[in-house]
C-alpha cells in the first residue's frame, strides 16, 4: 500500500502576462509556485484551497496538459516532463482526469458508448469486437444502465453525466485519476452517490486519486492525505486525521472554521478572514498569507517561511512554529 | 425500425400540437387578467392571517405551460415569514425554491409561466395586500423598495458596462424620489460602507469586472438594501463564493438584518448555511413542502425521510463515516408527476399508505409540520 505512484516535486507553472504594443511579457502569474506532494498507491490525496489558488492548474500540470516551468512529476518511475510525444501517448491511459462540469465536458454530438469507448479504441486496450461489451460492463460498474449505450448526453441528468465522465476515465484502466471538483456542480443527494461510486472504484481497482475540491467536508471524507494550497503554494500538508484534528497554519485554521455546520446548536468560534485573496500576479513579499493573517509577525513580511516537517508527516510553512 | 420511429415521432408531434393549443387558451386568460388597467385597490387588499407575519404564502401554485406539458414548479406551497425572522427554503435544484421566490416578486417569466392559484399576502405599512392580484404598476413600487432581492450570481446580475456607483444610484433615484440629486453619491457611498467595503470611494468608480466575487456580492447586497426594504429575498447569496468569503457575507447579512430590522427569505441548498442563519426552515421537494419547522426542530429532529436523507448525505467535518448515506434515484420528471407521494420511489420507509393519495402537510407538536404518511395516523 505504501508504494508511491505519483511524486510531485517542486512543481511550478507560471503564465506570462503580455502587455504593451508589442505584446511583450511584462510579468508572470505564478499559478503554481513550488508544490510538492506524493500520492501512494490506492490512496487519495486531497487538494483544497480557495478559487484562484492554483489547485486546478496544479492538477492539469501534473498531467502535462500544461508544460511545467520547473520541478518534476515522477509517475510510476518515469518523469512525465522528460517523455517524448510517443512515450507520453503511451502513458496517457494510466493517468486520467475527471472534470468539474459534467455539462460542458461531454460532447453533445457523441452517443455515450462512443464517449466512453473512443479512447479505449484509440489505445487498443480491448479488441474491436469486444469493445461494445467492454463499454457496457464499465457502464454497469459505474451505476449506469447498459441499454443507455446509444443515448446522447442531453438525455441524462447531472449525476448520470458525472458517472459517464467517471466511466470514460475508468475505461482506460488508469492507475491515477485526477478529479477536479467532480462533485461541486451536483446536488447534495447526488453528490453522495458520486462520492460513494468513486470510493467503490478505488477499493475494487486500486486506483489512486488526486482529489481537487474547495469543499472541505467532502475532502475529509474521501482523502487519506490533505494538502492546503494558498496562492500557488502548499501551506500545509498532513494525513487526514492529523490535519483536521490539529490544523497548524493560520490559513488552514480559518478555512476550517469557515465551514458551516449543519447543526443549529453548534456555535463556532469563527475566524473571519479580512479581505480577499491577493492577486497571484503580484503576490505579497515574505509569507504570501501575511496580508490576511491574524498572527502576523514582523518576520512574516520579509522572509518566506520554510516548508518543514513538524512530526507525524505534518508539513507546515509558517514562522509561528519555526522558533522551537 | 426507421419507419417505426417516424410513426412515433408523428404521434409525439400531434400530441405536442394539442398541448400547445390548450396552453394558448389558458395563457390568454391569465395574460388578459394581467393587462387590465386601473385595477381598484379594493381588489387586492386583503387581511393577514396573523398580523405578526410580514409575508404569508398560501397554497401557491406556479405552473409553466411548456410545449412538452404543464410543469408544476410550485404546487401548493404554504410559508409564513414572521416579522424580523429568517426563513430558509431548502431543496435540490429544480424543486421550485427559486420559482417560489420569483412568484413573491411577481417576476415569473411570462407568458408560459403563470401563478395559477393561491395567495401571497404581504403586510404592507398601508395595509396588507395580495401580491398575486396586485397589478404590475403597483408591484413596481414594492419591488426593490419594500421587498428586495439578492441574486445568486453577482457577475451576471451586475451590468458590466456601468460603474458600480451609477448602478446603485439608479436604484435610489428610482425608488426614493425624496433624496435630492446632490445627495445621491453620499448616500451610495454610505451604503457601500454599510456592507463593509473599506475603500468605498474607489469601488464607487469601479466596473464590476474589477472587483472580486466577494466584493461583487457585497455590492449586490448594498444595492438591495439602499431603499431600506422590509423584506429581503436572498437567492443562493453565497453559492458562488469561497468558504472564507461565504463566512464574511453570512456574517454581514446577520449583522445587517439586526441593523435594519428586516425579514429574510433565504434560498439555498447548503444545509450548513441554513443551520447558521435560519430561525425557520422549509424543506421543498418537487414543488411541494416536505417539512417545515424551527431550525432546531428540523435539524435535530427531522421527520420526513427526505430531510433525514438530505442531512445524512452531507459529509460533516470531524465526523467521519465509513460510507456516505445516499438517497437512491433522482427527482421525478416535473411534467409527469406521479399521483402518489413524489418521494415514494426514493424512500426507504415506504408503507402501504404511500401508494394512496399525496400526503398533506400535517402539524406535529411545536409547530413542526411534515407531509408524510408515516405520521398521518398519529405516530408511527
Interface residues (C-beta under 8 A of the other chain):
Chain A: X50 X51 X157 X159 X160 X187 X188 X189 X190 X191 X192 X193 X195 X196 X199 X214 X216 X217 X218 X220 X221 X244 X245 X254 X255 X256 X257 X258 X259 X260 X261 X262 X263 X264 X265 X266 X270 X272 X273 X276 X277
Chain B: X92 X93 X212 X213 X214 X215 X242 X243 X244 X245 X246 X247 X248 X250 X251 X269 X270 X271 X272 X273 X274 X275 X276 X278 X295 X296 X299 X300 X309 X310 X311 X313 X314 X315 X316 X317 X318 X320 X321 X323 X324 X325 X326 X327 X328 X330
